[in-house]
Amino acid sequence: MSWRWIRKNFCYSEPGAKHSCHSEPGPKPGEEPAFETAPLARILVVLLTLLLILSSHSASQTPQTLLATGRVDQALQTLEQQIETAPTAEGYNLLCRAHFELGAWDAGIPACEKASSLAPDNGLYHLWLGRIYGEKADRANFFSAAGLAGKVRAEFERAVELSPNNWEARTDLAEFYLEAPAIVGGGKDKAHAQAVLLASLNPAMAHWVIARIAEKNKDTAAAEREYRAAIDASHGGARAWVNLAGFYRHTNRLDGMEQALRTMESSPLDHPAALVDGAGILLRTGRDYPMAIRFVRRYVASSTTVEEAPVFKAHCLLGELFEKQGDRLAAAEEYRAALTIAHTYRPAQDGLKRVTR
């Protein structure tokens, strides 16, 4: 099972950076001002200016921004300090999401549980708790996974109950119903019911759910129709094109997959993570590495990076792509870039070891 979820631009001066200052011409002899600004007043003006600059810089470094830009080490440090001094449900939820980015499910689950206990009527917190339970279940043995699956369902259903207009919560619940066995509450009929309710919230995602149901029923023609209907409903958005490419990959239509991804590249970028998803598809199928590299470089260089596709994972993906091309130096550079902002990320650590030994 995969639990899908779905900027601020900011500017600051690097330490040690050179700055140019523009000085106004001074008064000519005989044109001195009638009075001099008091030294204390000048100091107060300078201090006020510094406070405004620091305040602006601090606002750009919110945990949400840090997570969206993939600086997970800094996000963890900031959130742990905030929770130590003033614990809040939001802080615990964001801490959980930071661990989620790293794949540290055991570390993240207590934080998500704490957020939901502090704010039991917040649907978003239940959604994230369900997601991290789901990821943990994906990697657990059969008996543990079965127990966790019940928790996933309960949290997703609670999220939808509290936030019925949240299309992401309904999509995650539909995917759970589609992938989980009946013994833990799954069922294609339940998934279809969520698709019907999704139609007014996000028509493209409603078609995506119906396409997935058709795939489960081994009706590839109906599935393709629905994936294409999702493209139409999203006005040709990138997310729908990458989903069609994924369908072609599953059905071993690799030329169609590549064509869908080329079309995605010039489509409206309604979902920035689609660039990273598309590159991942190309990596897994061993096709057109240069196009995959182009996708990820475009994503990393953009101002619209998102939490769903952390920048450190994008760097790691670039490292893998360069490694596949035999460029060990470029791969090492990308793995190091990932570890600079997420020093415990194991895939990047392993990748760096491979290319530097």
Secondary structure, DSSP 8 states (H G I E B T S, - for coil): --------------TT------------TT---SS---HHHHHHHHHHHHHHHHHHHHHHT-HHHHHHTT-HHHHHHHHHHHHHHS--HHHHHHHHHHHHHHT-HHHHHHHHHHHHHHSTT-HHHHHHHHHHHHHHHHTS-HHHHHHHHHHHHHHHHHHHHH-TT-HHHHHHHHHHHHHS-GGGT--HHHHHHHHHHHTTT-HHHHHHHHHHHHHHTT-HHHHHHHHHHHHHHTTS-HHHHHHHHHHHHHTT-HHHHHHHHHHHHTS--S-THHHHHHHHHHHHHT--HHHHHHHHHHHHHSS---TTS-HHHHHHHHHHHHHHTT-HHHHHHHHHHHHHH-TT-HHHHHHHHHHH-
